[in-house]
């Protein structure tokens, strides 16, 4: 009886060990292919990777003119008020573990943004927090960066990813978002991540 129990325990541990080694082999294969081919995944910043309405509200309350240099200075230095969104932020880390190069592409101007870029240095490689303040900027960056996925919240994010031949994934906006335009989830038959507004 004792021998039978010991044998059952050994078989149980050996089965779990084999499963773990198989999982690590799959991870190693995926990681090798992804890193050798230098594949990237990009995330839009506002309303996609973070809920940034508090930073925008502060800028609107404290600058004389909306979307002026002073406005963007306040927004870019108020990253402590921004909250990462649970599902997109978790997805970014999972993809990074699998070897993907993670980039953040934002439509903000790069005014006093060094501290903001530094805040994301653990997730994003140096040089991959990208400011694309003109309308066609995201498509050009995606097209030239060997990206396979682009996560965005707006209709224009989905369109730009498709024009760059990158697979688009829609992240839902928080209901508290200040920006209401350019947002029709599912209208372009794109993949929409459920519960990604939180």
N, C-alpha and C positions, 0 to 999 in steps of 0.2 A: 504493500500500500504506500509506504514512504517512498519507495523507488518510483512508483507510478506517478505520485504527486511531483516528485523532483523532475521526472521526465517531461511532464506536462508543463511545468514552469520553464524548463529549458527550451521546449518547443515554442512556447508563447514568446519568450524573449528573442529567440532566433527569428521567428516570423516578423516581429516588430523591427528587428535589426535589418532584415532583408528589405522591408518596406521603406525604412529610413534611407538605406543605401540606394535603393531604386530612385527615391525622390531626389536625393542629392545628385545622382547621375543625370537625371532629367534636367535639374537646375543647372548643373555644370555644362551640359550640352547647350542649353538655351543661352546661358551667360556667355559661353565662348563664341557662339555664332553672332550674338548681338554685339558684343564688344569688338570682335574682329571686323564686322561690317560697319561698325560705328553708327548704329541705328539710334535715332532720337525720337523722343516724344515731347510735344510742346503743349503748354497750358496757357490759356489766356489768364490774366491776373484778376482784374476787378470782376466780381460777380461769378467767377469761375473757381479760382483757387481760394479766394478769400471773400468774405463779406466785408466790403470796404465803405459801407454807407456812413459809418461814424466819422471816418476821415474826411469824406466829402462834405458832410454836414458841418464839421468844424471849419473847413475851408470856406464854405458859403457864408458862415456866420462871421468869419474874421478877416475876409478879404473884401476890398472895395469893389472888385470886378470879378465875376465868375469866369473861370478859365483863363485868367491872366497869369503872368509869371508868378505873382505873389500867391495866387490861388494854388497853383501846382506845387509851389514850395511848401505850403502847408500840408497838402495832400501827401506828398512824398515823404515828409518828415513825421507824419502822424501814423506810421505803420503799427505803433503800439496799440492803436484803437481798432485795428483790423483783426478779424477772427478767421483763421483757416477753416474752410468748409470740410466737414468730416470725411465724406466719401471721396471727393477729388484729391484731398491731401493724402489720404491713405492710399489711393490708387497710384499717386505719384511716387510714394515710397516703395510700394510693391514693384512697380516698373523699374525703379532704380536698382532694387535688389536683384532683379533679373538682368541687369547690365545696361539698360537703356540710358542714354544721355538725356537728362531732363533739362528742358528749357522753359523759361517763362517769357512770354511775349506780351507786352502791354502797349496799349494805344496812348498812354500818357507821355508827355514830354519829359526828358531826363533832366529836370531842374532840381538841383540839390538832392540827387537820388543815391549817392554813394552809401549812405547808412542803410537805406532800404535794400540795396543789392547785397550788402554785407549780412543783413538779417536772414537772407535765404541761402547763404553760402553752403550750408550743410546738405541741402537738397539739390541745388543747382551748381553745376560746374562753373568755374571762372569764365566770364565772358558770355554766359548763356542766360543772363537776365537782360532781355533785349527790349529797348524802347523803340517802338515803331509808330510814331505819332502821325504819319500820313496814312490815308485810307488804303493804299495798295501795299503798304509796308509789310503786313503780315504774310500775304501771299508770296511776296518775293523772298522773304526769310525762310518760309516753309519749303519753297521750291528748291532753294539752294543749300538746305541743311541736312539732307538725308533723313527727313522725318517720316515716320509711318503713321502716327496718330496726332490729331490736334483736338484738344478739349476746349470748347468755347461755349459761351452762353448766348451770344447774339446770332441773328440770322446772317449778318455779314461775316461772322467767324466761320460759319458753316460754308458759305459761298467761297470765302478765300481759301479754305482748306481744299475744297473740291477743285478750284481753279489751279491749285498747286499740286493736284493729284495726291493729296494726303487724306487719309480716312478721317472724317470728322465725327466727333462725339459731342452731343449736346449736354451741357450741365445746366440744370434749372437754376433760375435766379431766386434769391430770397424775395418774399413778398414785401420786405422792407426796403428793397433796392430803390435808390433815387431814380435810376435810369429805367424808364418804362418802354421806350421805343425799341424797334429792331428786335423784337422778341416774340416768336411764334413757334414754340417747341413742337416738333413733329411735323411741321408744315412742309418740310423739304424731304420727308421720308428718311430722316437721319436717325441714328441710334440715340435715344434719350435715356440718360441714367436716372432711374427713379430715386426719390428721396435725396437727390444731390443738392437741393436748395438749402439744406441745413449745414 
